[in-house]
């Protein structure tokens, strides 16, 4: 029985590990480095009691709770740097660990199956479940390594308030969350018939887990217990050091793993439990246009992003009402946060939210442009270029779609924040100013879209590097003060040049310059694209 | 006028020389067989002709226009079937056929449906579920349903079953009869032999032989299989006989055309029971060519 199902797991584990080892290395190195960089910055930033008090008060407001989890008592913040660090960084890092596991598991399950690598393996004398087991062992090992490396290195930093047990619990929470989402992805890989669908479903679960926890943390804690991220946020790392979230995660993973292995053992290779529908015999007139084709190829992910961005914005909008009441109660906070008189604190938060949301909303637009390179990698553009379609025309259609997607995403941010905010706030945010605030980001976002186009034209193999720039922009917005960047480093991010309306005046000159830069990069990308070899 | 003409086509990828002075000429109404082993440079040549790769040096012209600069114009009259057909996984076969046809111009619905019928293709499935053969059918239907003047076919039958292969051949011959030109790359020699008028052989990026099939055959030997009552002594030493092989009671060998008379006279002394003669297949031709190259190569080495 065991032989029949699992024979060859050992060597397949090695094989899968070999394929994944570079990615594992990069993910682990990145996660541990960022964690260490963050942790070691807190003693410098929060040197005295008032600054810690201010931190505690900021973190206690509903918007922050919705974003980062419930946090600690004020005296805990005063007693230890670990609490500051854990509250601000833990939840987001668990999400990143979840993303790591999702991508890895999609790769070693459905993706390998779709590309007929598993067929090759299954024809060998190996057990029916051996490849899945191998993938799971690699995923489990990756997360254990993440937990241990994070734990050891945090403990070695020797920061006041980051004790050894807390450090290892912190690592273990990252590993356990990664494990849960990895195993959930493996389960979904049995249901969906394609790697795309698996990834979409898995990320939906991750987003849902975040949203449920956010709503639960603000309104009703019971909800939060339905989300693994809700457990992670309740471990009270560096104070009480509860280990039950780890045990709970391990138990849940075991149950899901059992279901996954069972489903895998009873299904046909290549099949899924959510079957695909029968398709159309003819192409619609829209699909027969270049734009229609370009859109159709990315329709699902654009739709998913539209819903996701709206949901995320709406959930932030939902806490604006609580935020308002909260700030109204605490006059001290008003004096502290608002440097300029006459600005409502809500406005400031809305502005910050829009900045962060815009960065997230940039991802689908950049993906649209990079898709062209992805199509080339899959030898799909040759279908187009062997017909009467010029490169300029195709790339222009990708640009057009990216700009339209960009517009839609910003609109979703505005609609999400405004529509729900209006319901819950006494003094509702104005549609007009929210709209202006979000759409002021367009030129900066176009510049990144242009950069993506420039990469596709000039350095196609390195076009993924544009993501590094997006991450850099995110670091500048989110962490520049913590990491104390010099001004020129902040200026490298196009988002730094976007006027924070309504706190700042609209700066049309800066917007014009950004638009110009975007156009120049897009055109250079197009010229280069017209002159290079198309490999597929 | 030559429909396709390349002159000293050279393509380098970094230091690697993929093509080294390739000359091809396809005339109107002609089927040109472009033969070579995998990795010889066939697909690279075709991609240069399609304007997807830029030749390092040399010239590629189709309909008298530059393959790189006038690609879009040229492609209005070209149909292409890649060797490894990749399709958009979330579109159906029928959708892809329409999309591909529309990118060239008008869609001829009747011709499209006729070919779908002929190739027994199910257009309602998502492309990700198609086998290699079915993906190839998509490309073939999209190619032959279009009203092109030049068909560029890169190993188009490698995934088709013999029945479908015959339908493919019918399509090619029909196109030829309509005065269309076809550039057919292949390493399946029987296919080229059946269809082509002219062939060009490429190896390691260099053209090693070009010519009309009938002319090349003239230069080559004939295969014989014989059985005799008495054993034939010292057959190997007879002038013009090559590659003697004994298979049970039978003898197989190749004969130079100008020596056939002498050879028949010689073996008839031993009481011929069976005599089979077949023209050399392209496969033999190909093998012989490589042997010669290897021979001369070895001689140069020593």
Contacts between the chains, C-beta under 8 A, distances in Angstrom:
chain1	res1	chain2	res2	distance
A	114	B	128	7.1
A	194	B	89	7.1
A	194	B	128	6.4
A	196	B	89	7.8
A	196	B	90	7.5
A	276	B	126	5.9
A	276	B	129	7.5
A	278	B	124	5.5
A	278	B	125	7.6
A	279	B	91	7.7
A	279	B	92	3.4
A	279	B	94	7.5
A	279	B	95	7.2
A	279	B	124	5.3
A	279	B	125	6.3
A	279	B	126	5.5
A	280	B	92	5.6
A	280	B	94	6.4
A	280	B	95	6.0
A	280	B	124	6.9
A	281	B	92	7.0
A	281	B	94	4.1
A	281	B	123	4.7
A	281	B	124	5.0
A	282	B	94	5.3
A	282	B	95	6.9
A	282	B	98	5.7
A	282	B	123	7.7
A	283	B	91	7.8
A	283	B	94	7.0
A	283	B	95	4.1
A	283	B	96	7.7
A	283	B	97	7.8
A	283	B	98	3.5
A	283	B	99	5.3
A	283	B	102	7.4
A	287	B	91	7.7
A	287	B	95	6.0
A	287	B	98	7.3
A	287	B	99	6.1
A	288	B	98	5.9
A	288	B	99	6.1
A	288	B	102	4.1
A	288	B	107	7.7
A	289	B	102	7.8
A	290	B	103	7.5
A	293	B	99	5.7
A	296	B	91	7.1
A	297	B	88	6.0
A	297	B	90	7.4
A	297	B	91	8.0
A	300	B	90	7.5
A	378	B	86	5.7
A	379	B	82	7.4
A	379	B	84	6.7
A	379	B	86	4.3
A	380	B	86	5.4
A	380	B	87	7.5
A	380	B	88	6.3
A	382	B	47	7.6
A	382	B	50	7.5
A	382	B	52	6.3
A	382	B	80	7.9
A	382	B	82	5.8
A	382	B	86	7.8
A	383	B	82	7.8
A	383	B	86	7.3
A	383	B	87	7.4
A	383	B	96	7.9
A	383	B	100	6.2
A	384	B	103	6.4
A	385	B	50	6.8
A	385	B	51	7.1
A	385	B	52	5.4
A	385	B	71	7.3
A	385	B	75	7.9
A	386	B	50	5.1
A	386	B	52	7.6
A	386	B	75	6.5
A	386	B	78	7.2
A	386	B	80	3.8
A	386	B	82	7.5
A	386	B	152	7.8
A	387	B	75	5.4
A	387	B	80	7.9
A	387	B	100	6.5
A	387	B	103	3.7
A	387	B	104	4.9
A	388	B	72	5.2
A	388	B	73	7.6
A	388	B	75	4.3
A	388	B	76	4.4
A	388	B	103	6.3
A	388	B	104	5.4
A	388	B	105	7.1
A	389	B	72	6.9
A	389	B	75	7.7
A	389	B	103	5.3
A	390	B	71	7.4
A	390	B	72	4.7
A	531	B	54	7.6
A	532	B	54	7.9
A	533	B	52	6.9
A	533	B	53	4.6
A	533	B	54	6.0
A	534	B	47	7.9
A	534	B	52	4.2
A	534	B	53	7.1
A	536	B	86	7.6
